[in-house]
Amino acid sequence: MAPPPPATASAADDAHGHVGHVALNRIPHGAPVHRRLDNPTLTATMPPMVVPMSLYAENRQKLCARLKKKLALTTFKRAIVLMEGGKEEYRYESDAEKIFRQESSFAYLFGVKEPGFYGTIDVESGKTTLYTPRLPAEYAVWMGKIQPPSHFKALYEVDEVMFVDELAKHLVGGKEGEAGDEVARPDLLLLNQGLNTDSGNMAKPAFVEGVTPSPPTAKEGGKKGGSVECDYEMLYPELVECRVFKSEAELQVMQYVNDISSDAHLAVMGQVKVGMTEYQLESLFLHHGYFFGGCRHVAYTSICGCGPNAATLHYGHAGAPNDRLIREGDMLLLDMGAEYKCYTSDITCSFPATGRFSADQRMIFECVQAMQFAVLDALKPGVAWVDMHALAYRVGLEKLVEGGLLKGGVEEMMKENLMSFFMPHGLGHFMGLDVHDVGGFPPSLGLKRDERKGFKNLRTGRRMEVGMVITVEPGVYFIDLLMDELVGDERVNKFVNVEMLESRFRGFGGVRLEDDVVIVEGGVRNMTRAPRTVEDVEAVMAGKITTKEELFKK
């Protein structure tokens, strides 16, 4: 594909030396990323895409449409959504700022990148108002120009922008005797509070002194005060459902970040050598995503498990910071995903350190490949996610029997849930503005979690519907704790070739293959392009394949 012409930066961008942008519609889905001939340090997707504000306007419209149906069953005449954005955070008691990342639901509705904002949406009219912090003059010395409300009104394409200290008066009036904005004054405020069923954490509602009730304390309980009726139950489940089903504009952004992450994985694989350290692989991925894709953030802590570390499902944390030396014979598992404008990706590649599969490595890799391909073939609207998990388990057992590691009948193994010893995690998860996105177990659907091993770790129990984005990430791992339980359990150890397990697979680590897919009519669209066959993996590591467009795509 010929590279696009250089983008023209705005006058404001030119004045401050900022990089210009490429409009989102300039780059089709899955556009190949090639080095630009006019500037070899850039790619066809550089500068990175601009996400149009129409994406967020569409999100707001979708939310208001759902809320109108709920409000039609009540007597309230004017309801306003009140959202509070993320705040600056510091490293403990120091003044070292953490890099700010917007709260996900606030990002979904407004696309605001700065901290300290509030936002309101009139449900009936859709009128959208942002509230920016009133900054002290000294801010300009340390942090740059203080932008007026008109700047943010134009930037975020909303109806009005005011200061945060004007929010209370704008909604409900000032002190006694002062009139507020009667046009804006609601008889109901909708606040975003609810349980994230994936994380188990609560979304925190906006708090505005003199408007919303004071946050409850352990002693008092409940919510105290407030000058307008507030609803804490209606908004969250409706907002969650909006986020579950992606718009076409959202999918374009997610395809972009998937392209960047797919390219970054290829770049890492092309440079791996025995004797490197795991964190060097992580650094290569971080560099590629930021340098070539403008991805300052990653969606989660990078997992760079080599050898036995590949059996630790969430390796890479502070206590195991990707710091092992890569050795001859290691199988590598790299689970890394970039993030762009708060939209995430989540891709896992597995490959041998030497670039050539041993017989055992090939057997486990092709087992996981078969599991993933079977799910991708079966996945479509209407299927239950729990059934896809069971399908992955069944195919995994069949392949391990073929390889000689297991013996006996697959049906009996399925009854005993044998595969949960080798794949204790769920098959995948919703993805969007959070890598483990909301909406997996909405209370309104009354879904029950399956308490069987492995199944209990599923992050959703829903049937698939068009517009959902979900990961497909089967794996086979040799986790010492679970292998000890397997060998010591007389109920299931009869299925295991124990001598083969102990002599050839203890310390092996694991293999996971993870792609991000969109549910579409009749099947899925795979947004990920990564090596998924033995032949492609070895060709990438030998330098024979250098772009994702050359890879086999399922």
Secondary structure, DSSP 4 states (H G I P E B T S, - for coil): -PPPPPPPPPHHHHHHT----EEGGGS-TT----EETTEEEEETT-SPEEPPTHHHHHHHHHHHHHHHHHHTTSS-S-EEEEEE-----BSTTSS-BPPP---HHHHHHH---SSS-EEEEETTT--EEEEE----TTHHHHT-PPPPHHHHHHHHT-SEEEEGGGHHHHHH-SSTT----TTT--SEEEE--EE-TTT-PEEPPP--TTTSPBPP-TTT-S-B--SS-EESSSHHHHHHHHHHS--HHHHHHHHHHHHHHHHHHHHHHTT--TT-BHHHHHHHHHHHHHHHH---EESS--EEEEGGGGGSTTTTSTTS-S-PBP-TT-EEEEEE-EEETTEE--EEEEEETTSS--HHHHHHHHHHHHHHHHHHHH--TT-BHHHHHHHHHHHHHHHHHHTTSB-S-HHHHHHTTGGGGT--S-S--B-SSSSS-S-SS-GGGT-----STTGGG-S--PBP-TT-EEEE--EEE--HHHHHHHHH-TTTGGGB-HHHIIIIITT--EEE-BEEEEEETTEEEE------SHHHHHHHHTTS--SGGGS---
